[in-house]
Amino acid sequence: TINPRHNQSFLFHTETGAEKVDALRKMWDYVQNYKEKENSYTIQWVTKSDSELHTSYFRAGNILEALEKLYYGRDRNTITVFSVVLNPVS
């Protein structure tokens, strides 16, 4: 996904399958149920090239998975994370 506020992209979720249709079905199942199965996290971070503090929200099974979604496809040395918070369940 791409956040239009700061033009950064993040991993939403990945799936694999024997065929494209199998992977699409798995992704569809995930999209239908992820809010019930995964925790919500808030991550505050900055890039090395920008001093503005950004806040992003992720659904993940644990804190490490949330950070992996933030770092996906980029050099980990280009982002400084200031906080990772498990959001309360409402």
C-alpha positions in Angstrom: 0.0 0.0 0.0 1.1 3.6 -0.5 0.5 6.3 2.1 -0.3 9.6 0.2 0.7 11.8 3.1 4.4 10.9 2.9 4.5 8.9 -0.3 5.9 5.8 1.3 4.9 2.3 0.4 4.4 -0.5 2.9 3.7 -4.2 2.8 0.1 -5.1 3.5 0.4 -8.9 3.2 1.9 -11.6 1.1 0.6 -15.0 0.1 2.0 -17.9 -2.1 0.1 -20.6 -3.9 0.6 -23.4 -6.4 -1.2 -21.2 -9.0 -2.1 -17.5 -9.2 -5.8 -18.4 -8.4 -4.7 -20.2 -5.2 -2.7 -17.2 -4.0 -5.6 -14.8 -4.9 -8.0 -17.0 -2.8 -5.7 -16.9 0.1 -5.3 -13.2 -0.1 -9.1 -12.8 -0.3 -9.5 -14.9 2.8 -6.9 -12.8 4.6 -8.5 -9.5 3.6 -11.9 -10.7 4.9 -10.5 -11.8 8.3 -7.3 -10.0 9.2 -8.9 -7.4 11.5 -10.2 -10.2 13.7 -7.0 -12.2 13.7 -4.2 -9.6 13.9 -3.3 -6.9 16.4 -3.1 -3.2 15.6 0.2 -1.4 16.0 1.2 2.3 15.7 4.7 3.0 14.6 6.4 6.5 14.8 9.4 6.9 12.5 11.5 9.3 10.4 13.6 8.8 7.3 17.3 9.8 7.3 16.5 12.3 4.5 13.5 13.9 6.3 13.2 15.2 9.8 9.4 15.0 10.0 8.0 12.5 12.4 5.6 10.1 10.7 2.9 7.9 12.2 1.8 4.7 10.5 -0.6 1.9 11.5 -0.2 -1.8 10.8 -2.0 -5.0 11.4 0.3 -7.9 12.3 0.6 -11.0 14.5 3.3 -9.4 16.6 5.6 -6.4 16.9 8.3 -7.9 14.7 5.9 -8.6 11.9 4.7 -5.0 12.1 8.3 -3.7 11.8 8.9 -6.1 8.9 5.9 -4.5 7.1 7.4 -1.0 7.7 10.9 -2.0 6.5 9.8 -4.2 3.6 11.7 -3.3 0.4 13.9 -0.7 1.9 17.3 -0.4 3.6 16.8 -0.6 7.4 19.5 2.1 7.9 17.3 4.7 6.2 14.6 4.7 8.8 14.7 5.5 12.5 11.9 4.1 14.6 11.0 6.0 17.7 8.1 4.0 19.0 6.0 0.8 18.4 2.8 0.6 20.3 0.3 -2.2 20.5 -3.1 -0.5 20.2 -5.8 -1.5 22.7 -8.6 -3.7 21.5 -11.9 -1.8 21.3 
